[in-house]
Amino acid sequence: MEITNLQKKLIILLSILVGIMVSITFSLYRAIYVNPNNLNVIYQTLQDEAIPTSLNDVSILYFTDLEFGEFQNQERTENLFNTIYDLAPDVVIFGGDLYDSSDQINDENNQLLINYLSKIDAPLGKFAVLGEKDQLDETMLNTVNNIYSNSQFEILSDINVKIGNQSTASIRLIGLSSQPNFEQALSNLSSDEYNLLISHYPDTLVNETLASYPISLALAGHSHGTQVTYPIIGGYRSIENATQLNRSISKNLSFDYIISSGVGCTNVNVRLLSTPEIYYFNLHH
């Protein structure tokens, strides 16, 4: 029996539709059952003349938005921290949102997080900025402060600190609060130094005040890459404080910036085109 041109076209169309359905099904399966459990390590060299030679090959690990609780369970969290332990960074920076909500706060979980964070051996320092969920209420804020205090993490809230390696030469790490006092946070910055800025909110980076300061690189999180990012369309929802700058919307700023998709899940236990990630930076003059 001879196949007509119309039948050939229908077969081709059907094949395309089947292929699309298989692709969508596969993507949804990975988004729900695979991607939330994955963890990408993004390696990047930060090379700048302002970085002193004494800090050559010093490593900085940046991760954000743990959201420990409903979706970010102990198994995922243990996988994350085992990866951090294996990487053995010299400096660790956490970008905020330790717990997903106050409902998960209890003595057992608090001690679990203290144990994980304390075990990180970062000889040049462990630092954190606060996210909006860290400040949901007084109980949450006190809990987070206590966890950091018992884990040897220094909270950077509108202050900057020097990081050196057995030398007076250093770089500066600047941590912003959710309602930053820029003048206080950015005091004593020099264009001769490498200045690394940490903000939980991406939208803070578009503030015109920052353009007048010698910022070398800025890191932010908060939006999780919206967790679900559709091809071409972008994120499935708008997230407050990440509407002007996010993984789908970029701007030409006076400094380079990186917006991390974070490591945990919130609202939905799904990751589509937004795999959990941590950054491992290697410094070089």
PEKA-V782484 format. One line per field, one symbol per residue. ss: DSSP state (2 for helix, 1 for strand, 0 for the rest). phi: phi as a letter, one per 40 degrees, with the letter a starting at -180 (. if undefined). burial: I if it has 9 or more other ideal C-beta (glycine too) atoms within 8 Angstrom, else O. Layout:
ss = ???
phi = ???
burial = ???
This chain:
ss = 000022222222222222222222222222222222200111111110000022200011111000010001022222222222222000111100001002220022222222222200000001110000222002222222222220000110001111110000011111100000022220000000001111000022220222220000111100022201110001100000000000000000000111100000000000010000111111110
phi = .cccccccccccccccccccccccccccccccbbdcccacbbcacbbaccccccbdgcbbbbbafcfdidbccccccccdccccdccfccbbbbchgcbcaccccadccdcccdccccccbbcbhbbabcccccbdacccccccdcccccbgcccbbfbbbcbbbfaccabbbbbbccbccccccbcgcbccbcbbbbbccccdccccdcccbcccabbaagcggggbbcdgchccacbdgaccaacbbbbcbcacabbccgbbbbgbcbbbfacdabbbcbcac
burial = OOOOOOOIOOIOOOOOOOOOOOOOOOIIIIIIOIIIOIIOIOOOOIOOOIIIOIIIOIIIIIIIIIIIIOIIOOOIIIIIIOIIIOIOIIIIIIIIIIIIIIOIIOOOIIOIIIOIIIOIOIOIIIIIIIIIIIIIOOOIIOIIIIIIOOIOIIIIIIIIIOIIIOOOOIIIIIIIIIOIOIOOIIOOIOOOIIIIIIIIIIIIIIOOOIOOIOIIIIIIIIIIIIIIIIOOOOIOOOIOIIIIIIIOOOOOIOIOIIIIIIIIIIOOOIIIOIIIIIIIIIIII
